[in-house]
Amino acid sequence: MGLFTLAQARIELAGLRPLLDELVVVRADVVELAAALTTGGEPTDLGGLPELKAAEARLNELMTEVQQTGAELKGVAPLLVDFPSDLDGVPVLLCWLEGEDALSWYHRLDLGFAGRRPLG
């Protein structure tokens, strides 16, 4: 979809926050429902198999919505969202991790998450 400037990525992330917040809730519901349906799992007030299937479908919808913005959803637990960008002629991913308040990190494409550096 193209590259994001830092300003564009921050605006996109702000717009995605409600969707990402819902994704966290639905992710937890899926885990709880799946555990309840396995042998020896604790019962849950969330429901049973139909509710699990609905939650899984919603989780997939939310992940697709994130990807349709041009952002890359790299992880679901924890959420990791990358925005393709270019810093001083170097291809990078602007990187947001669940729990962070702002988009403040990046890494080169060839280094991955382990090469994260703070944005200057």
PyRosetta script that sets phi, psi and omega in degrees:
from pyrosetta import init, pose_from_sequence

init()
pose = pose_from_sequence("MGLFTLAQARIELAGLRPLLDELVVVRADVVELAAALTTGGEPTDLGGLPELKAAEARLNELMTEVQQTGAELKGVAPLLVDFPSDLDGVPVLLCWLEGEDALSWYHRLDLGFAGRRPLG")
pose.set_psi(1, -9.0)
pose.set_omega(1, -179.6)
pose.set_phi(2, 114.2)
pose.set_psi(2, -180.0)
pose.set_omega(2, -177.8)
pose.set_phi(3, -97.7)
pose.set_psi(3, 150.0)
pose.set_omega(3, 175.4)
pose.set_phi(4, -100.5)
pose.set_psi(4, 139.5)
pose.set_omega(4, 163.3)
pose.set_phi(5, -76.7)
pose.set_psi(5, 166.0)
pose.set_omega(5, 178.3)
pose.set_phi(6, -59.6)
pose.set_psi(6, -43.6)
pose.set_omega(6, -179.7)
pose.set_phi(7, -62.5)
pose.set_psi(7, -43.2)
pose.set_omega(7, 179.0)
pose.set_phi(8, -63.7)
pose.set_psi(8, -41.8)
pose.set_omega(8, -179.6)
pose.set_phi(9, -64.5)
pose.set_psi(9, -39.8)
pose.set_omega(9, 179.1)
pose.set_phi(10, -66.4)
pose.set_psi(10, -38.4)
pose.set_omega(10, 177.1)
pose.set_phi(11, -66.3)
pose.set_psi(11, -43.9)
pose.set_omega(11, 179.6)
pose.set_phi(12, -62.6)
pose.set_psi(12, -43.1)
pose.set_omega(12, 178.5)
pose.set_phi(13, -61.3)
pose.set_psi(13, -43.2)
pose.set_omega(13, 178.6)
pose.set_phi(14, -59.9)
pose.set_psi(14, -40.0)
pose.set_omega(14, 177.8)
pose.set_phi(15, -69.4)
pose.set_psi(15, -28.9)
pose.set_omega(15, -179.8)
pose.set_phi(16, -82.1)
pose.set_psi(16, -15.7)
pose.set_omega(16, -173.0)
pose.set_phi(17, -54.8)
pose.set_psi(17, -45.1)
pose.set_omega(17, 178.0)
pose.set_phi(18, -60.4)
pose.set_psi(18, -40.1)
pose.set_omega(18, 178.7)
pose.set_phi(19, -65.8)
pose.set_psi(19, -42.5)
pose.set_omega(19, 178.4)
pose.set_phi(20, -65.8)
pose.set_psi(20, -37.5)
pose.set_omega(20, 176.5)
pose.set_phi(21, -63.1)
pose.set_psi(21, -41.7)
pose.set_omega(21, 177.4)
pose.set_phi(22, -65.2)
pose.set_psi(22, -39.0)
pose.set_omega(22, 179.4)
pose.set_phi(23, -58.6)
pose.set_psi(23, -40.3)
pose.set_omega(23, 178.5)
pose.set_phi(24, -62.3)
pose.set_psi(24, -43.1)
pose.set_omega(24, -179.8)
pose.set_phi(25, -65.9)
pose.set_psi(25, -47.4)
pose.set_omega(25, -178.7)
pose.set_phi(26, -65.3)
pose.set_psi(26, -38.7)
pose.set_omega(26, 176.4)
pose.set_phi(27, -57.1)
pose.set_psi(27, -45.3)
pose.set_omega(27, 179.2)
pose.set_phi(28, -65.3)
pose.set_psi(28, -39.3)
pose.set_omega(28, 177.6)
pose.set_phi(29, -61.9)
pose.set_psi(29, -43.8)
pose.set_omega(29, 179.6)
pose.set_phi(30, -60.2)
pose.set_psi(30, -44.9)
pose.set_omega(30, -179.1)
pose.set_phi(31, -63.9)
pose.set_psi(31, -44.2)
pose.set_omega(31, -179.2)
pose.set_phi(32, -65.6)
pose.set_psi(32, -44.9)
pose.set_omega(32, 179.4)
pose.set_phi(33, -64.4)
pose.set_psi(33, -42.8)
pose.set_omega(33, 179.6)
pose.set_phi(34, -62.9)
pose.set_psi(34, -40.8)
pose.set_omega(34, 178.5)
pose.set_phi(35, -64.6)
pose.set_psi(35, -39.1)
pose.set_omega(35, -178.9)
pose.set_phi(36, -66.7)
pose.set_psi(36, -27.2)
pose.set_omega(36, -176.8)
pose.set_phi(37, -90.0)
pose.set_psi(37, -9.9)
pose.set_omega(37, 177.8)
pose.set_phi(38, -84.7)
pose.set_psi(38, 160.0)
pose.set_omega(38, -179.4)
pose.set_phi(39, -57.6)
pose.set_psi(39, 127.1)
pose.set_omega(39, 179.0)
pose.set_phi(40, 81.1)
pose.set_psi(40, 2.7)
pose.set_omega(40, 179.5)
pose.set_phi(41, -71.4)
pose.set_psi(41, 150.6)
pose.set_omega(41, 177.5)
pose.set_phi(42, -73.1)
pose.set_psi(42, 139.9)
pose.set_omega(42, 176.5)
pose.set_phi(43, -63.5)
pose.set_psi(43, 154.6)
pose.set_omega(43, 179.8)
pose.set_phi(44, -133.5)
pose.set_psi(44, 150.2)
pose.set_omega(44, 176.4)
pose.set_phi(45, -77.7)
pose.set_psi(45, -6.5)
pose.set_omega(45, -177.8)
pose.set_phi(46, -73.4)
pose.set_psi(46, -21.3)
pose.set_omega(46, 178.4)
pose.set_phi(47, 125.7)
pose.set_psi(47, -152.7)
pose.set_omega(47, -176.0)
pose.set_phi(48, -130.0)
pose.set_psi(48, -143.5)
pose.set_omega(48, -175.0)
pose.set_phi(49, -59.7)
pose.set_psi(49, -43.5)
pose.set_omega(49, 179.7)
pose.set_phi(50, -61.0)
pose.set_psi(50, -38.7)
pose.set_omega(50, 179.8)
pose.set_phi(51, -70.0)
pose.set_psi(51, -35.7)
pose.set_omega(51, 176.2)
pose.set_phi(52, -62.9)
pose.set_psi(52, -47.1)
pose.set_omega(52, 179.8)
pose.set_phi(53, -61.6)
pose.set_psi(53, -39.8)
pose.set_omega(53, 178.4)
pose.set_phi(54, -65.7)
pose.set_psi(54, -41.8)
pose.set_omega(54, 179.4)
pose.set_phi(55, -66.2)
pose.set_psi(55, -40.3)
pose.set_omega(55, 177.4)
pose.set_phi(56, -63.2)
pose.set_psi(56, -40.3)
pose.set_omega(56, 178.3)
pose.set_phi(57, -64.3)
pose.set_psi(57, -42.5)
pose.set_omega(57, 179.2)
pose.set_phi(58, -65.5)
pose.set_psi(58, -39.6)
pose.set_omega(58, 177.8)
pose.set_phi(59, -59.3)
pose.set_psi(59, -44.3)
pose.set_omega(59, 177.9)
pose.set_phi(60, -63.6)
pose.set_psi(60, -40.1)
pose.set_omega(60, 177.5)
pose.set_phi(61, -60.9)
pose.set_psi(61, -46.0)
pose.set_omega(61, -179.1)
pose.set_phi(62, -63.1)
pose.set_psi(62, -42.5)
pose.set_omega(62, 179.5)
pose.set_phi(63, -63.9)
pose.set_psi(63, -38.9)
pose.set_omega(63, 177.8)
pose.set_phi(64, -64.7)
pose.set_psi(64, -41.7)
pose.set_omega(64, 179.0)
pose.set_phi(65, -60.1)
pose.set_psi(65, -40.7)
pose.set_omega(65, 177.7)
pose.set_phi(66, -61.7)
pose.set_psi(66, -49.1)
pose.set_omega(66, -176.8)
pose.set_phi(67, -62.8)
pose.set_psi(67, -32.0)
pose.set_omega(67, -178.0)
pose.set_phi(68, -67.9)
pose.set_psi(68, -15.8)
pose.set_omega(68, 178.5)
pose.set_phi(69, -79.6)
pose.set_psi(69, -12.3)
pose.set_omega(69, -174.0)
pose.set_phi(70, 100.4)
pose.set_psi(70, -12.7)
pose.set_omega(70, 173.9)
pose.set_phi(71, -73.9)
pose.set_psi(71, 156.8)
pose.set_omega(71, 179.8)
pose.set_phi(72, -112.3)
pose.set_psi(72, 119.0)
pose.set_omega(72, 177.0)
pose.set_phi(73, -85.8)
pose.set_psi(73, 107.2)
pose.set_omega(73, -174.0)
pose.set_phi(74, -97.5)
pose.set_psi(74, -17.6)
pose.set_omega(74, 179.3)
pose.set_phi(75, -155.2)
pose.set_psi(75, 151.0)
pose.set_omega(75, -178.8)
pose.set_phi(76, -111.2)
pose.set_psi(76, -26.7)
pose.set_omega(76, 179.3)
pose.set_phi(77, -141.1)
pose.set_psi(77, 92.5)
pose.set_omega(77, -0.9)
pose.set_phi(78, -78.1)
pose.set_psi(78, 163.8)
pose.set_omega(78, 176.4)
pose.set_phi(79, -64.4)
pose.set_psi(79, 134.9)
pose.set_omega(79, 176.2)
pose.set_phi(80, -137.2)
pose.set_psi(80, 118.3)
pose.set_omega(80, -177.3)
pose.set_phi(81, -121.8)
pose.set_psi(81, 127.2)
pose.set_omega(81, 177.9)
pose.set_phi(82, -113.3)
pose.set_psi(82, 146.5)
pose.set_omega(82, 177.4)
pose.set_phi(83, -121.8)
pose.set_psi(83, 113.6)
pose.set_omega(83, 179.1)
pose.set_phi(84, -59.0)
pose.set_psi(84, 135.4)
pose.set_omega(84, -176.5)
pose.set_phi(85, -153.2)
pose.set_psi(85, -174.0)
pose.set_omega(85, 178.9)
pose.set_phi(86, -142.8)
pose.set_psi(86, 123.8)
pose.set_omega(86, 176.2)
pose.set_phi(87, -118.0)
pose.set_psi(87, 114.2)
pose.set_omega(87, 179.0)
pose.set_phi(88, 53.0)
pose.set_psi(88, 42.0)
pose.set_omega(88, 177.2)
pose.set_phi(89, 82.3)
pose.set_psi(89, 2.5)
pose.set_omega(89, -179.6)
pose.set_phi(90, -106.9)
pose.set_psi(90, 124.9)
pose.set_omega(90, 176.5)
pose.set_phi(91, -64.9)
pose.set_psi(91, 127.4)
pose.set_omega(91, -179.3)
pose.set_phi(92, -137.6)
pose.set_psi(92, 170.3)
pose.set_omega(92, 169.6)
pose.set_phi(93, -118.6)
pose.set_psi(93, 121.9)
pose.set_omega(93, 172.0)
pose.set_phi(94, -75.9)
pose.set_psi(94, 130.0)
pose.set_omega(94, -161.1)
pose.set_phi(95, -123.9)
pose.set_psi(95, 124.1)
pose.set_omega(95, 175.3)
pose.set_phi(96, -119.3)
pose.set_psi(96, 132.1)
pose.set_omega(96, 179.4)
pose.set_phi(97, -116.1)
pose.set_psi(97, 137.6)
pose.set_omega(97, 178.0)
pose.set_phi(98, -45.7)
pose.set_psi(98, 133.4)
pose.set_omega(98, 179.8)
pose.set_phi(99, 100.4)
pose.set_psi(99, -18.4)
pose.set_omega(99, 178.3)
pose.set_phi(100, -82.1)
pose.set_psi(100, 142.4)
pose.set_omega(100, -178.2)
pose.set_phi(101, -75.5)
pose.set_psi(101, -31.4)
pose.set_omega(101, -173.6)
pose.set_phi(102, -143.2)
pose.set_psi(102, 169.8)
pose.set_omega(102, 174.6)
pose.set_phi(103, -83.6)
pose.set_psi(103, 100.2)
pose.set_omega(103, -171.5)
pose.set_phi(104, -129.7)
pose.set_psi(104, 8.1)
pose.set_omega(104, -175.5)
pose.set_phi(105, -132.5)
pose.set_psi(105, 158.6)
pose.set_omega(105, 173.5)
pose.set_phi(106, -147.5)
pose.set_psi(106, 164.8)
pose.set_omega(106, 169.8)
pose.set_phi(107, -150.4)
pose.set_psi(107, 150.4)
pose.set_omega(107, 175.6)
pose.set_phi(108, -65.7)
pose.set_psi(108, 152.9)
pose.set_omega(108, -179.3)
pose.set_phi(109, -59.2)
pose.set_psi(109, -38.5)
pose.set_omega(109, -174.7)
pose.set_phi(110, -81.7)
pose.set_psi(110, -8.5)
pose.set_omega(110, -177.5)
pose.set_phi(111, -102.8)
pose.set_psi(111, -24.8)
pose.set_omega(111, -179.7)
pose.set_phi(112, 68.8)
pose.set_psi(112, -168.5)
pose.set_omega(112, -174.3)
pose.set_phi(113, -56.7)
pose.set_psi(113, -36.4)
pose.set_omega(113, -179.0)
pose.set_phi(114, -63.3)
pose.set_psi(114, -20.6)
pose.set_omega(114, 179.6)
pose.set_phi(115, -96.0)
pose.set_psi(115, 19.1)
pose.set_omega(115, -179.3)
pose.set_phi(116, -59.6)
pose.set_psi(116, 138.1)
pose.set_omega(116, 175.7)
pose.set_phi(117, -134.8)
pose.set_psi(117, 149.1)
pose.set_omega(117, 176.8)
pose.set_phi(118, -69.2)
pose.set_psi(118, 143.4)
pose.set_omega(118, 174.2)
pose.set_phi(119, -70.7)
pose.set_psi(119, 136.1)
pose.set_omega(119, -177.9)
pose.set_phi(120, -80.1)
pose.dump_pdb("model.pdb")
